[in-house]
Amino acid sequence: MTQQNPLEDLIVSILNANGFENLDDDAKATYLPQFMAQAEQRIGAALMPLLTKESAAEFVELTKKETTPEQWWKFWETSVPNFTEVVKATMEKFAGEVKESLAL
């Protein structure tokens, strides 16, 4: 059973709103991982300073084992009280930059 990545779903919807669905499959396969990596870096940078000492220790432990995107999502939701708001603000900024880059 394939697990859905909530972040990937969000990124694809942002990309599709900006014409990504019009690209051919090869272009999509090339660009999606790059956009995903950018989004993950930005969200991580926004969330890391919000971790408590205890949740930071849990974060380190999660990095030491195989962890699914869903497990990470749950960790962040549990560890950062305003997780949804932080992700939304980060993704809104990211969406604006995606729109600019796909318009080129």
C-alpha positions as MATLAB code, in Angstrom:
seq = 'MTQQNPLEDLIVSILNANGFENLDDDAKATYLPQFMAQAEQRIGAALMPLLTKESAAEFVELTKKETTPEQWWKFWETSVPNFTEVVKATMEKFAGEVKESLAL';
ca = [
       0.000    0.000    0.000;
       1.447    3.366   -1.017;
       1.431    5.979    1.692;
       0.446    9.522    0.832;
       2.792   12.329    1.730;
       0.717   15.296    2.939;
       3.474   17.710    1.968;
       3.763   16.256   -1.522;
       0.007   16.629   -1.989;
       0.270   20.275   -0.933;
       3.256   20.958   -3.211;
       1.580   19.316   -6.208;
      -1.544   21.411   -5.662;
       0.577   24.596   -5.500;
       2.452   23.573   -8.634;
      -0.716   22.612  -10.517;
      -2.274   25.973   -9.665;
       0.675   27.495  -11.496;
       0.616   25.375  -14.661;
       2.712   22.409  -13.535;
       0.091   19.973  -14.850;
       0.801   21.318  -18.345;
       4.383   20.044  -18.278;
       5.241   16.690  -19.824;
       5.862   13.698  -17.544;
       9.651   13.926  -17.879;
       9.649   17.562  -16.795;
       7.341   16.768  -13.884;
       9.611   13.896  -12.798;
      12.591   16.226  -12.966;
      11.121   19.233  -11.205;
       8.869   17.732   -8.518;
      11.750   16.372   -6.384;
      13.466   19.764   -6.608;
      10.354   21.626   -5.502;
       9.779   19.061   -2.735;
      13.330   19.497   -1.433;
      12.937   23.276   -1.432;
       9.621   23.087    0.425;
      10.989   20.640    2.994;
      14.024   22.849    3.636;
      11.890   25.938    4.071;
       9.411   24.252    6.379;
      12.215   22.702    8.415;
      13.945   26.061    8.751;
      10.686   27.628    9.926;
       9.848   24.835   12.394;
      13.227   23.938   13.926;
      13.505   27.061   16.108;
      10.069   26.283   17.564;
      11.084   22.896   19.016;
      11.496   22.442   22.740;
      14.588   20.717   24.085;
      12.569   17.501   24.454;
      11.081   17.611   20.972;
      14.515   18.423   19.531;
      15.826   15.240   21.169;
      12.921   13.301   19.657;
      13.741   14.855   16.288;
      17.303   13.555   16.527;
      16.023   10.064   17.349;
      13.661   10.122   14.358;
      16.561   11.000   12.072;
      18.377    7.863   13.200;
      15.728    5.484   11.869;
      13.608    5.036    8.789;
      10.713    7.425    9.182;
       7.759    7.851    6.827;
       6.501   11.266    5.719;
       3.368   10.609    7.767;
       5.430    9.984   10.895;
       7.295   13.256   10.329;
       4.036   15.104    9.772;
       2.641   13.717   13.033;
       5.857   14.617   14.870;
       5.656   18.200   13.686;
       1.923   18.503   14.476;
       2.570   17.210   17.980;
       5.771   19.155   18.610;
       4.857   22.593   17.287;
       1.581   23.997   18.625;
       1.092   26.359   15.679;
       2.382   23.856   13.107;
      -0.465   24.373   10.640;
      -0.107   28.152   10.684;
       3.687   27.996   10.234;
       3.382   25.555    7.331;
       0.616   27.628    5.735;
       2.629   30.865    5.940;
       5.760   29.147    4.625;
       3.888   27.513    1.771;
       2.106   30.748    0.825;
       5.490   32.423    0.405;
       6.776   29.377   -1.469;
       3.712   29.411   -3.743;
       4.432   33.004   -4.699;
       8.001   32.097   -5.602;
       6.816   29.038   -7.571;
       4.452   31.247   -9.530;
       7.322   33.581  -10.400;
       9.669   30.748  -11.390;
       7.113   28.902  -13.546;
       6.170   32.155  -15.277;
       9.698   32.521  -16.668;
];
